[in-house]
Amino acid sequence: MLCSETVTAVERHTVTLDDVFAVQSVGAVESSPDSKLVAIEAEKGILVLSVKDGGRVRKLSGNAPSWSPDGNSLAYFAMAPDGRQLYIWDRRFDTVRQASGISGGIFGNGWFGPSLCPEYSISWAPDSRNAVFATRLTGVISGSVPSREHGGIRVYDSTSAVDQTLIEGVFKVENFWDAFGSSGDADPDYYRKMKAIDLNPELGRSQLIVVSLDRNTWSVLAGSANQYACPSWSPDGKHIAAVAQLGNEYPNTYYGQPHVQRSTLSIFDAASGVESRPVIPVARAGKAVWSPHGNRIAMVVEAHAPIGSFPRILEYSLVSRESSFESTPEDMAALEVRWSRDGKTLLAKLLGRFAHSLWQLKPGVRYSRQVNAPVGQVDSFAEIGRSRFVLNTEAATFKGRVILTDEAGRAVRTLYDANPQTARLKLGEQRKLTWKNHRNEDVDGIVILPPDYVPGRRYPMIVNPYPRAILDDFKLASYYEDTGQLQAAHGYVIFRPALQAPHSIYYQHGEAYTDQARGAAGIPMMIDDFESGVAFVIKQGIVDPDRIGIFGHSNGGWATNIIITETSLIRAAMIESGISNAILMSFVPLPMVTRGIDPATNGNVFDNFEDYVKFSPIFRMRNIKIPVLLVVGDQDWPWLQQMIAEYAVLRSEGKNVGLVRYANESHTLRQRRDMEDGLERQIGFFDKYLKPQSPSPAGR
């Protein structure tokens, strides 16, 4: 039986914010070489479980578990008094020891692209006596971090970086990192280190560290690139592969700064330290994964220049020194790749329609076989034998369920369930939808019905148009902005369409489908997908066409602002931290790319000015005839001005508009009190305009 309890007799309750905060996640899954144990990131640490029966063998405080090739030890990172360090758990004696002593601790660099190169990862040498990882060597940041201000004056010249230090001291908090909100990093000095890096970029260079576990010593593996990440030791111990940054470019784009613009593969001789750099056709490289025989490397890469372009699997042969792209079923985007233990197939997590799925691919031939999760999607995985896997899965009714499968892909047993309490939740039915737009293309979406849905009754609907791949996963997120079961519990149908959008970098239908909508030419495509989707849901008989609202946050807020100026289907709109003026966005609070391509617009404001006008719905807001509620955090620097400007324009035009500013919040509401207030305002606003029979105020 897969579920952790029988649910037929369980009394279920309506979803609340308490249930949101109770949901736990499972991260990485790593199996021991003898397939007897599996280490999973869960419960704010690492759980070591028995594959035989799911029994708990050990709980460790840390992350990024990695088994030694001899299977005797598990390496991981954990916080020590002097910062994050490398630790080793010896399963034979059940002992834990600190294996590094890096001043200031290990501090990963997440700007290589988290989907390509994990911020924290460990690779063992085949002798199980050495390991390699990447870190920034910031040292101990003691006392207050210096400021650019001296005597009340800040000076910038032609050599100063165009980065967040330009707006130091402009806002209520002095520094960008003070305003950034929760990083999710366990390092208590995270923000102090980031501020120090701003003033001394040399501290931010990610370097390769080789640790001798016998001697507890470490050394830097130096190369000619600006910085390195995601090292991987070859099976014969002779080489170390890593992602190398080319140049020193960190362009400011809508999707954030300072993402690495260009990266590639570097291979070091482990004995001499000599570096070679194969020529591969990529813009950004992901973590290199060695085949068991050490003659091939596979990696997820982005082949094209715009950050966030289509991710493919690249295979490089060390024998022929040639590379090739591996095909995926239905041109699905690659999220992760590993070699099978026998080296005959690649194990690839792919982004398909409605789910992340695990596939076996044979390099060089068009062979693919899906490793079927019994239900739901695969979030992380580990191979434990020939075609047998431990899968971290989720679906519409559960999250973080770790299962063992047999060779046929069937579930043998549940090893761990992160959220058994979800069996007690009264969840609305979640349905997958596919419809045709006016270009006769398939468009996908999810609808969530109210928990007490009555067939034949039409309900008010809230649409969330965030342009992303729509997954049939557990729609009860840790923040209320990700609309789902929390809003459905208040009597709403929730519609989540996977819109083609001009500023989308999510590939649910393959490369061409998404990229055709990049730039201003994609605006009518997004409107087509939206209007045809709403019409399709109405046709199902579950939604009242006169009671349709829209909520958009961040990228979804930008989409919402465009939609409400281009369509008349909406009766009320709520926007949180959304763009309305792409021209202003290009300069304030920091100038974005002035040459080349911003992935959100497929251009730049100088060379594509007319497109930026089309991307700026603020110039069309005289036409808005519906009530609008705007929400923003005062520490959300790029979006605060956008929300204030949008409010001022709508207010000056005499529109029905409100603005709510949260003094101590950034891009999403994180404090419990503010989340409660935000949810209450959200439901109150839509109740007032979509449920007129029982109005409630949108503000206080």
For each residue, the residues with C-beta under 8 A, 3 or more apart:
1: 414
2: 374 375 401 403 411 414
3: 6 7 398 414 417 423
4: 414 417 420 423
5: 10 420 423
6: 3 9 10
7: 3 10 423
8:
9: 6
10: 5 6 7 423 424
11: 424
12: 424 425 426
13: 16 424 425 426
14: 426 451 489
15: 19 20 425 426 427 451 476 485 486 488 489
16: 13 19 20 486 489
17: 20 21 480 486 672 675 676 679
18: 21 22
19: 15 16 22 23 421 425 476
20: 15 16 17 23 476 477 478 480 486
21: 17 18 478 672
22: 18 19 419 421
23: 19 20 399 419 422 474 476 477 478
24: 42 43 399 400 418 419
25: 42 399 400 418
26: 29 40 41 42 379 380 392 400 402 416 418
27: 40 41 42 63 380 392
28: 39 40 41 63 64 65 380
29: 26 38 39 40 41 380 381 382 390 391 392 402
30: 38 39 40 65 66 67 382
31: 35 37 38 39 51 67 382 383 384 390
32: 35 36 37 38 39 67 71 74 91
33: 67 69 70 71
34: 37 71
35: 31 32 51 384 385 388
36: 32 50 51 52
37: 31 32 34 48 49 50 51 57 91
38: 29 30 31 32 48 49 51 382 384 390 402 415
39: 28 29 30 31 32 46 47 48 49 65 67 74 76
40: 26 27 28 29 30 46 47 49 65 392 402 416
41: 26 27 28 29 45 46 63 64 65
42: 24 25 26 27 45 46 47 400 416 418
43: 24 47 59 418
44: 61
45: 41 42 59 60 61 62 63
46: 39 40 41 42 59 60 61 62 63 65 74 76
47: 39 40 42 43 56 58 59 60 416
48: 37 38 39 56 57 58 59 60 74 89 91
49: 37 38 39 40 54 55 56 57 402 415 416
50: 36 37 53 54 55 56 57
51: 31 35 36 37 38 384 390 404 415
52: 36 55
53: 50 413
54: 49 50 413 414 415 416
55: 49 50 52
56: 47 48 49 50 59
57: 37 48 49 50 91
58: 47 48 89 91 94
59: 43 45 46 47 48 56
60: 45 46 47 48 65 74 76 78 87 89 96
61: 44 45 46 78 79
62: 45 46 65 76 77 78 79 87
63: 27 28 41 45 46 76 77 78 120 186
64: 28 41 76 77 118 120 121 122
65: 28 30 39 40 41 46 60 62 74 75 76
66: 30 74 75 76 121 122 123 124 131
67: 30 31 32 33 39 71 73 74 75 124
68: 71 72 73 74 75 124 128
69: 33 124 125 126 127 128
70: 33 73 128
71: 32 33 34 67 68 91
72: 68 90 91 92 128
73: 67 68 70 88 89 90 91 128
74: 32 39 46 48 60 65 66 67 68 88 89 91
75: 65 66 67 68 86 87 88 99 122 124 131
76: 39 46 60 62 63 64 65 66 86 87 89 122
77: 62 63 64 84 85 86 87 106 120 122
78: 60 61 62 63 84 85 87
79: 61 62 83 84 85 105 186 187
80: 83 84 85 98 105
81:
82: 85 101 103 104 105 140
83: 79 80 102 104 105 106 107 140 187 189
84: 77 78 79 80 105 106 107 186 187
85: 77 78 79 80 82 98 99 100 101 102 105 106
86: 75 76 77 98 99 100 106 122 131 133 211
87: 60 62 75 76 77 78 96 97 98 99
88: 73 74 75 96 97 99 213
89: 48 58 60 73 74 76 94 95 96
90: 72 73 93 94 95 96 97
91: 32 37 48 57 58 71 72 73 74 94
92: 72
93: 90
94: 58 89 90 91
95: 89 90
96: 60 87 88 89 90
97: 87 88 90
98: 80 85 86 87 101
99: 75 85 86 87 88 131 211 213 216
100: 85 86 106 209 211 216 218
101: 82 85 98 216 218
102: 83 85 105 106 135 137 209 218
103: 82 137 139 140
104: 82 83 107 137 138 139 140 141 189 193
105: 79 80 82 83 84 85 102 187 189
106: 77 83 84 85 86 100 102 120 133 135 209
107: 83 84 104 135 136 137 138 187 193
108: 119 120 134 135 136 206 229
109: 112 119 134 135 136 204 206 227 229
110: 114 119
111: 250 258 259 260
112: 109 116 117 206 229 230 243 245 260 263 284
113: 116 117 259 260 284 286 302 307
114: 110 117 118 119
115: 286 300 311 335
116: 112 113 243 284 285 286 287 300 301 302 311
117: 112 113 114 229 230 243 285 286 287
118: 64 114 121 230 287
119: 108 109 110 114
120: 63 64 77 106 108 133
121: 64 66 118 133 134 230 231 287
122: 64 66 75 76 77 86 131 132 133
123: 66 131 132 133 231 232 233 240
124: 66 67 68 69 75 128 130 131 233
125: 69 128 129 130 131 132 233 237 270
126: 69 233 234 235 236 237
127: 69 130 237
128: 68 69 70 72 73 124 125 213
129: 125 212 213 214
130: 124 125 127 210 211 212 213 233
131: 66 75 86 99 122 123 124 125 210 211 213 233
132: 122 123 125 208 209 210 211 221 231 233 240
133: 86 106 120 121 122 123 208 209 211 231
134: 108 109 121 206 207 208 209 228 229 230 231 242
135: 102 106 107 108 109 206 207 209
136: 107 108 109 193 197 203 204 205 206 207
137: 102 103 104 107 203 205 207 220
138: 104 107 141 193 196 197 203 204
139: 103 104 203
140: 82 83 103 104
141: 104 138 145 189 192 193 196
142:
143:
144:
145: 141 175 192 195 196 199
146: 199
147: 168 169 174 175
148: 154 155 156 165 168 199
149: 152 153 154 168 169
150: 153 154 155
151:
152: 149
153: 149 150
154: 148 149 150 168 169
155: 148 150
156: 148 160 166
157: 160
158:
159:
160: 156 157 165 166
161: 165 201
162: 166 252 590 591
163: 166 198 250 252 257 258 590
164: 167 168 175 176 177 198 257 590
165: 148 160 161 168 198 199
166: 156 160 162 163 589 590
167: 164 170 171 176 589 590 637
168: 147 148 149 154 164 165 174 175 176
169: 147 149 154 174
170: 167 589
171: 167 174 179 634 635 637
172: 634 635
173: 178 179 635
174: 147 168 169 171 178
175: 145 147 164 168 178 179 191 195 198
176: 164 167 168 179 180 198 637
177: 164 180 191 194 195 198
178: 173 174 175 191 195 635
179: 171 173 175 176 635 636 637 666
180: 176 177 183 191 194 635 666
181: 633 635 665 666 667 668 670
182: 670
183: 180 190 191
184:
185: 190
186: 63 79 84
187: 79 83 84 105 107 190 193
188:
189: 83 104 105 141 192 193
190: 183 185 187 193 194
191: 175 177 178 180 183 194 195
192: 141 145 189 195 196
193: 104 107 136 138 141 187 189 190 196 197 203
194: 177 180 190 191 197 198
195: 145 175 177 178 191 192 198 199
196: 138 141 145 192 193 199 200 203
197: 136 138 193 194 200 201 203 204
198: 163 164 165 175 176 177 194 195 201
199: 145 146 148 165 195 196
200: 196 197 203 204
201: 161 197 198 204 205
202: 205
203: 136 137 138 139 193 196 197 200
204: 109 136 138 197 200 201 227
205: 136 137 201 202 226 227
206: 108 109 112 134 135 136 227 228 229
207: 134 135 136 137 220 221 222 227 228
208: 132 133 134 220 221 222 223 228 231 240 242 268
209: 100 102 106 132 133 134 135 218 219 220 221
210: 130 131 132 218 219 220 221 240
211: 86 99 100 130 131 132 133 216 217 218
212: 129 130 215 216 217 218
213: 88 99 128 129 130 131 216
214: 129
215: 212
216: 99 100 101 211 212 213
217: 211 212
218: 100 101 102 209 210 211 212
219: 209 210
220: 137 207 208 209 210
221: 132 207 208 209 210 231 240 268 273
222: 207 208 273
223: 208 228 242 244 266 268 275
224: 275
225: 228 244 245 246 266
226: 205 245 246 247 248
227: 109 204 205 206 207 244 245
228: 134 206 207 208 223 225 231 242 243 244 245 266
229: 108 109 112 117 134 206 242 243 245 263
230: 112 117 118 121 134 242 243 286 287 288
231: 121 123 132 133 134 208 221 228 240 241 242
232: 123 240 241 242 287 288 289 290
233: 123 124 125 126 130 131 132 237 239 240 270 290
234: 126 237 238 239 240 241 270 290 294
235: 126 290 291 292 293 294
236: 126 239 294
237: 125 126 127 233 234 270
238: 234 269 270 271 294
239: 233 234 236 267 268 269 270 294
240: 123 132 208 210 221 231 232 233 234 267 268 270
241: 231 232 234 265 266 267 268 288 290 297
242: 134 208 223 228 229 230 231 232 265 266 268 288
243: 112 116 117 228 229 230 263 264 265 266 285 286 287 288
244: 223 225 227 228 263 264 265 266 277 285
245: 112 225 226 227 228 229 248 260 262 263
246: 225 226 262 263 264
247: 226 261 262
248: 226 245
249: 260 261 262
250: 111 163 257 258 259 260 261
251: 257 259 261 307 592 593 596
252: 162 163 257 258 590 591 592 593
253: 256 257 259 307 592 593 598 599 600
254: 503 579 585 592 598 599 600 601
255: 259 307 308 505 599 600
256: 253 259
257: 163 164 250 251 252 253 590
258: 111 163 250 252
259: 111 113 250 251 253 255 256 307
260: 111 112 113 245 249 250 263 284
261: 247 249 250 251 284 307
262: 245 246 247 249 283 284
263: 112 229 243 244 245 246 260 282 283 284 285
264: 243 244 246 277 278 280 282 285
265: 241 242 243 244 277 278 280 285 288 297 299 316
266: 223 225 228 241 242 243 244 275 276 277
267: 239 240 241 275 276 277 278 318
268: 208 221 223 239 240 241 242 273 274 275 276
269: 238 239 272 273 274 275 276
270: 125 233 234 237 238 239 240 273
271: 238
272: 269
273: 221 222 268 269 270
274: 268 269
275: 223 224 266 267 268 269
276: 266 267 268 269
277: 244 264 265 266 267
278: 264 265 267 316 321 323
279:
280: 264 265 285 301 314 316 323
281: 303 314 323
282: 263 264 285 301 302 303 314
283: 262 263 301 302 303 304 305 309
284: 112 113 116 260 261 262 263 301 302 307
285: 116 117 243 244 263 264 265 280 282 288 299 301 314
286: 113 115 116 117 230 243 299 300 301 311
287: 116 117 118 121 230 232 243 299 300
288: 230 232 241 242 243 265 285 297 298 299
289: 232 297 298 299 337 338 339
290: 232 233 234 235 241 294 296 297 339
291: 235 294 295 296 297 298 339 343
292: 235 339 341 342 343
293: 235 296 343
294: 234 235 236 238 239 290 291 318
295: 291 317 318 319
296: 290 291 293 315 316 317 318 363
297: 241 265 288 289 290 291 315 316 318
298: 288 289 291 313 314 315 316 326 337 338 339 346 363
299: 265 285 286 287 288 289 313 314 316 337
300: 115 116 286 287 311 312 313 314 334 335 336 337
301: 116 280 282 283 284 285 286 311 312 313 314
302: 113 116 282 283 284 307 308 309 310 311 312
303: 281 282 283 309 310 312 314 325
304: 283 309 310
305: 283 309 596 597
306: 309 505 518 597 599 602
307: 113 251 253 255 259 261 284 302 505 599
308: 255 302 505 599
309: 283 302 303 304 305 306 505 515 599
310: 302 303 304 333 507 511 514 515
311: 115 116 286 300 301 302 333 334 335 507
312: 300 301 302 303 325 326 328 333 334
313: 298 299 300 301 325 326 328 334 337 346 348 361
314: 280 281 282 285 298 299 300 301 303 323 324 325 326
315: 296 297 298 323 324 325 326 346 363 364
316: 265 278 280 296 297 298 299 321 322 323
317: 295 296 320 321 322 323
318: 267 294 295 296 297 321
319: 295
320: 317
321: 278 316 317 318
322: 316 317
323: 278 280 281 314 315 316 317
324: 314 315 364
325: 303 312 313 314 315
326: 298 312 313 314 315 346 348 361 363 364
327: 331 366
328: 312 313 331 332 333 334 348 350 359 361 368
329: 332 350 352 359 368 370
330: 352 510
331: 327 328 510 511 512
332: 328 329 350 351 352 507 510
333: 310 311 312 328 350 351 507 510 511
334: 300 311 312 313 328 337 348 349 350 351
335: 115 300 311 348 349 350 351 356
336: 300 348 349
337: 289 298 299 300 313 334 346 347 348 349
338: 289 298 346 347 348 383
339: 289 290 291 292 298 343 345 346 347
340: 343 344 345 346 347 360 383
341: 292 383 385 386
342: 292 345 386
343: 291 292 293 339 340
344: 340 362
345: 339 340 342 360 361 362 363
346: 298 313 315 326 337 338 339 340 360 361 362 363
347: 337 338 339 340 358 359 360 361 371 381 383
348: 313 326 328 334 335 336 337 338 358 359 360 361
349: 334 335 336 337 356 357 358 359 378 380 381
350: 328 329 332 333 334 335 356 357 358 359
351: 332 333 334 335 356 469 506 507 508
352: 329 330 332 355 356 357 508
353: 434 444 508 509
354: 377 432 444 446 470 471 472
355: 352 376 377 378 471 472 473
356: 335 349 350 351 352 377 378 379 471
357: 349 350 352 370 371 373 377 378
358: 347 348 349 350 370 371 373 378 381 389 391
359: 328 329 347 348 349 350 368 369 370 371
360: 340 345 346 347 348 368 369 370 371 387
361: 313 326 328 345 346 347 348 367 368
362: 344 345 346 365 367 368
363: 296 298 315 326 345 346
364: 315 324 326
365: 362
366: 327
367: 361 362
368: 328 329 359 360 361 362
369: 359 360
370: 329 357 358 359 360 409
371: 347 357 358 359 360 378 381 387 389 391 405 409
372: 405 409 410
373: 357 358 376 377 378 391 393 403 405 409 411
374: 2 403 405 409 410 411
375: 2 393 395
376: 355 373 393 394 395 396 398 401 472 473
377: 354 355 356 357 373 393 394 395 471 472 473
378: 349 355 356 357 358 371 373 381 391 392 393
379: 26 356 392 393 394
380: 26 27 28 29 349 391 392
381: 29 347 349 358 371 378 389 390 391 392
382: 29 30 31 38 389 390
383: 31 338 340 341 347 388 389
384: 31 35 38 51 388 389 390 404
385: 35 341 388
386: 341 342 407
387: 360 371 407 409
388: 35 383 384 385 404 405 406 407
389: 358 371 381 382 383 384 404 405
390: 29 31 38 51 381 382 384 402 403 404 405 415
391: 29 358 371 373 378 380 381 402 403 405
392: 26 27 29 40 378 379 380 381 400 401 402
393: 373 375 376 377 378 379 398 401 402 403
394: 376 377 379 398 399 400 401 473 474
395: 375 376 377 398 472 473 474
396: 376 427 430 472 473 474 475
397: 422 427 430 474
398: 3 376 393 394 395 401 417 419 422 474
399: 23 24 25 394 418 419 422 473 474 476
400: 24 25 26 42 392 394 416 417 418 419
401: 2 376 392 393 394 398 414 416 417 418 419
402: 26 29 38 40 49 390 391 392 393 414 415 416 417 418
403: 2 373 374 390 391 393 411 412 413 414 415
404: 51 384 388 389 390 411 412 413 414 415
405: 371 372 373 374 388 389 390 391 409 410 411 412
406: 388 409 410 412
407: 386 387 388
408:
409: 370 371 372 373 374 387 405 406
410: 372 374 405 406
411: 2 373 374 403 404 405 414
412: 403 404 405 406
413: 53 54 403 404
414: 1 2 3 4 54 401 402 403 404 411 417
415: 38 49 51 54 390 402 403 404
416: 26 40 42 47 49 54 400 401 402
417: 3 4 398 400 401 402 414 420
418: 24 25 26 42 43 399 400 401 402
419: 22 23 24 398 399 400 401 422
420: 4 5 417 423
421: 19 22 424 425
422: 23 397 398 399 419 425 427 474 476
423: 3 4 5 7 10 420
424: 10 11 12 13 421
425: 12 13 15 19 421 422 476 485
426: 12 13 14 15 451 489
427: 15 396 397 422 430 451 476 485
428: 448 449 450 451 453 485 488 489 494
429: 448 449 453
430: 396 397 427 446 447 448 449 472 475
431: 446 447 448 449
432: 354 444 445 446 472
433: 444 445 446 447 533 536 537 540
434: 353 442 443 444 445
435: 442 443 445 532 533 536
436: 440 441 442 443 532
437: 440 441 443 525 528 529 532 533
438: 528 532
439: 525 528
440: 436 437
441: 436 437 513
442: 434 435 436 509
443: 434 435 436 437 497 498 499 500 529 532 533
444: 353 354 432 433 434 470 497 498 508 509
445: 432 433 434 435 470 495 496 497 498 533 537
446: 354 430 431 432 433 470 471 472 475 495 496
447: 430 431 433 493 494 495 496 537 540 542
448: 428 429 430 431 475 484 485 488 493 494 496
449: 428 429 430 431 453 459 488 493 542
450: 428 453 459 488 489 490 491 492 493
451: 14 15 426 427 428 488 489
452: 491
453: 428 429 449 450 457 459 542
454: 457
455:
456: 541
457: 453 454 542
458: 541 542 543 544
459: 449 450 453 491 492 493 542 543 544 547
460: 491 492 493 543 544 547 548 549 686 690 691
461: 492 493 494 495 537 543 544 547 548 549
462: 483 487 492 493 494 495 549 550 551 686
463: 495 496 497 530 534 548 549 550 551 570
464: 482 483 494 495 496 550 551 552 556
465: 497 499 526 530 550 552 556 559 560 563
466: 496 552 553 554 555 556 559
467: 498 499 500 501 503 504 506 526 555 556 559
468: 498 504 506 555
469: 351 498 506 507 508
470: 354 444 445 446 496 497 498 508
471: 354 355 356 377 446
472: 354 355 376 377 395 396 430 432 446
473: 355 376 377 394 395 396 399
474: 23 394 395 396 397 398 399 422
475: 396 430 446 448 482 483 484 485 494 496
476: 15 19 20 23 399 422 425 427 484 485 486
477: 20 23 482 484
478: 20 21 23
479: 482 668 669 670 675
480: 17 20 483 486 669 675 678 679 682
481: 553 554 576 668 669
482: 464 475 477 479 553
483: 462 464 475 480 486 487 494 496 551
484: 448 475 476 477 487 488 494 496
485: 15 425 427 428 448 475 476 488 489
486: 15 16 17 20 476 480 483 489 490 679
487: 462 483 484 490 492 494 682 683
488: 15 428 448 449 450 451 484 485 491 492 493 494
489: 14 15 16 426 428 450 451 485 486
490: 450 486 487 683 687
491: 450 452 459 460 488 691
492: 450 459 460 461 462 487 488 686 690
493: 447 448 449 450 459 460 461 462 488 537 542 543
494: 428 447 448 461 462 464 475 483 484 487 488
495: 445 446 447 461 462 463 464 533 534 537 543
496: 445 446 447 448 463 464 466 470 475 483 484
497: 443 444 445 463 465 470 529 530 533
498: 443 444 445 467 468 469 470 506 508
499: 443 465 467 504 526 529 530 533 559
500: 443 467 504 513 514 516 517 522 525 526 529
501: 467 504 517 522 525 526 559
502: 517 518 519 520 521 522 523 525 526 600 601 602 615
503: 254 467 555 558 559 599 600 601 615
504: 467 468 499 500 501 514 517 518 522 555
505: 255 306 307 308 309 514 599
506: 351 467 468 469 498 514
507: 310 311 332 333 351 469 510 511 513 514
508: 351 352 353 444 469 470 498 513 514
509: 353 442 444 513 514
510: 330 331 332 333 507 513 514
511: 310 331 333 507 514 515
512: 331 515 516
513: 441 500 507 508 509 510 516
514: 310 500 504 505 506 507 508 509 510 511 517 518
515: 309 310 511 512 518
516: 500 512 513 522 525
517: 500 501 502 504 514 521 522 525 526
518: 306 502 504 514 515 521 522 599 602
519: 502 522 601 602 603 608 611
520: 502 523 601 602 608 610 611 614 615
521: 502 517 518 524 525
522: 500 501 502 504 516 517 518 519 525 526
523: 502 520 526 527 562 566 614 615
524: 521 527 528
525: 437 439 500 501 502 516 517 521 522 528 529
526: 465 467 499 500 501 502 517 522 523 529 530 559 562 563
527: 523 524 530 531 562 563 566 567
528: 437 438 439 524 525 531 532
529: 437 443 497 499 500 525 526 532 533
530: 463 465 497 499 526 527 533 534 563 567 569
531: 527 528 534 535 567 569
532: 435 436 437 438 443 528 529 535 536
533: 433 435 437 443 445 495 497 499 529 530 536 537
534: 463 495 530 531 537 538 548 569
535: 531 532 538 539
536: 433 435 532 533 539 540
537: 433 445 447 461 493 495 533 534 540 542 543
538: 534 535 543 545
539: 535 536
540: 433 447 536 537 543
541: 456 458
542: 447 449 453 457 458 459 493 537
543: 458 459 460 461 493 495 537 538 540 547 548
544: 458 459 460 461 547 548
545: 538 548 569
546: 571
547: 459 460 461 543 544 571 690 691
548: 460 461 463 534 543 544 545 569 570 571 690
549: 460 461 462 463 570 571 572 573 574 686 689 690
550: 462 463 464 465 560 563 564 570 572 573 574
551: 462 463 464 483 556 560 573 574 575 576 682 686
552: 464 465 466 556 557 558 559 560 561 573 574 575 576 578
553: 466 481 482 556 557 575 576 577 578 668
554: 466 481 557 558 576 577 578 639 667 668
555: 466 467 468 503 504 558 559
556: 464 465 466 467 551 552 553 559 560 578
557: 552 553 554 560 561 575 576 577 578 579 639
558: 503 552 554 555 561 562 578 579 580
559: 465 466 467 499 501 503 526 552 555 556 562 563 578
560: 465 550 551 552 556 557 563 564 573 575 578
561: 552 557 558 564 565 575 578 579 580 617 618 646
562: 523 526 527 558 559 565 566 615 617
563: 465 526 527 530 550 559 560 566 567 570
564: 550 560 561 567 570 573 617 624 626 628
565: 561 562 617 620 621 623 624
566: 523 527 562 563 617 620
567: 527 530 531 563 564 570
568:
569: 530 531 534 545 548
570: 463 548 549 550 563 564 567 573 626
571: 546 547 548 549 626 689 690
572: 549 550 626 627 628 629 685 686 688 689 690
573: 549 550 551 552 560 564 570 626 627 628 629
574: 549 550 551 552 628 629 630 631 682 685 686
575: 551 552 553 557 560 561 578 628 629 630 631 643 646
576: 481 551 552 553 554 557 630 631 632 678
577: 553 554 557 631 632 633 636 639 642 643 667 668
578: 552 553 554 556 557 558 559 560 561 575 639 642 643 646
579: 254 557 558 561 582 585 615 639 642
580: 558 561 616 617 618 621 642 645 646
581: 584 585 616 618 619 642 645 646
582: 579 585 586 601 605 612 615 616
583: 586 587 605 609 612 613 616
584: 581 587 588 616 641 642 645
585: 254 579 581 582 588 592 638 642
586: 582 583 591 592 604 605 612
587: 583 584 590 591 592 605
588: 584 585 641
589: 166 167 170 637 638 641
590: 162 163 164 166 167 252 257 587 638
591: 162 252 586 587 594
592: 251 252 253 254 585 586 587 598 604 605
593: 251 252 253 596 597 598 604
594: 591 604 605 606
595: 604 606 607
596: 251 305 593 604
597: 305 306 593 601 602 603 604
598: 253 254 592 593 601 602 603 604
599: 253 254 255 306 307 308 309 503 505 518 602
600: 253 254 255 502 503
601: 254 502 503 519 520 582 597 598 604 608 611 612 615
602: 306 502 518 519 520 597 598 599 608 611
603: 519 597 598 607 608 611 612
604: 586 592 593 594 595 596 597 598 601 607 608
605: 582 583 586 587 592 594 608 609 612
606: 594 595 609
607: 595 603 604
608: 519 520 601 602 603 604 605 611 612
609: 583 605 606 612 613
610: 520 613 614
611: 519 520 601 602 603 608 614 615
612: 582 583 586 601 603 605 608 609 615 616
613: 583 609 610 616 619
614: 520 523 610 611
615: 502 503 520 523 562 579 582 601 611 612
616: 580 581 582 583 584 612 613 619
617: 561 562 564 565 566 580 620 621
618: 561 580 581 621 645 646 649
619: 581 613 616
620: 565 566 617 623
621: 565 580 617 618 624 646 649 650 653 655
622: 653
623: 565 620
624: 564 565 621 628 650 653 655
625:
626: 564 570 571 572 573 656 689
627: 572 573 656 657 685 688 689 698
628: 564 572 573 574 575 624 650 655 656 657 658
629: 572 573 574 575 657 658 660 681 685 698 699
630: 574 575 576 643 646 647 657 658 659 660
631: 574 575 576 577 643 659 660 661 662 678 681
632: 576 577 636 639 640 642 643 644 659 660 661 662
633: 181 577 636 640 661 662 664 665 666 667 668 669
634: 171 172 640 661 662 663 664 665
635: 171 172 173 178 179 180 181 640 664 665 666
636: 179 577 632 633 639 640 665 666 667
637: 167 171 176 179 589 640
638: 585 589 590 641 642
639: 554 557 577 578 579 632 636 642 643 667
640: 632 633 634 635 636 637 643 644 661
641: 584 588 589 638 644 645
642: 577 578 579 580 581 584 585 632 638 639 645 646
643: 575 577 578 630 631 632 639 640 646 647 659 661
644: 632 640 641 647 648 659
645: 580 581 584 618 641 642 648 649
646: 561 575 578 580 581 618 621 630 642 643 649 650
647: 630 643 644 650 651 657 658 659
648: 644 645 651 652
649: 618 621 645 646 652 653
650: 621 624 628 646 647 653 655 657
651: 647 648 654 655 657
652: 648 649
653: 621 622 624 649 650
654: 651
655: 621 624 628 650 651
656: 626 627 628
657: 627 628 629 630 647 650 651
658: 628 629 630 647 685 698 699
659: 630 631 632 643 644 647
660: 629 630 631 632 678 681 699
661: 631 632 633 634 640 643
662: 631 632 633 634 665 669 674 677 678
663: 634
664: 633 634 635 671 674
665: 181 633 634 635 636 662 668 669 670 671 674
666: 179 180 181 633 635 636 670
667: 181 554 577 633 636 639
668: 181 479 481 553 554 577 633 665
669: 479 480 481 633 662 665 674 675 678
670: 181 182 479 665 666 674 675
671: 664 665 674 675
672: 17 21 675 676
673: 676 677
674: 662 664 665 669 670 671 677 678
675: 17 479 480 669 670 671 672 678 679
676: 17 672 673 679 680
677: 662 673 674 680 681
678: 480 576 631 660 662 669 674 675 681 682
679: 17 480 486 675 676 682 683
680: 676 677 683 684
681: 629 631 660 677 678 684 685 698 699
682: 480 487 551 574 678 679 685 686
683: 487 490 679 680 686 687 696
684: 680 681 687 688 696 697 698 699
685: 572 574 627 629 658 681 682 688 689 698 699
686: 460 462 492 549 551 572 574 682 683 689 690 691
687: 490 683 684 690 691 694 695 696
688: 572 627 684 685 691 692 695 696 697 698
689: 549 571 572 626 627 685 686 692
690: 460 492 547 548 549 571 572 686 687
691: 460 491 547 686 687 688 694 695
692: 688 689 695
693:
694: 687 691
695: 687 688 691 692
696: 683 684 687 688
697: 684 688 700
698: 627 629 658 681 684 685 688
699: 629 658 660 681 684 685
700: 697
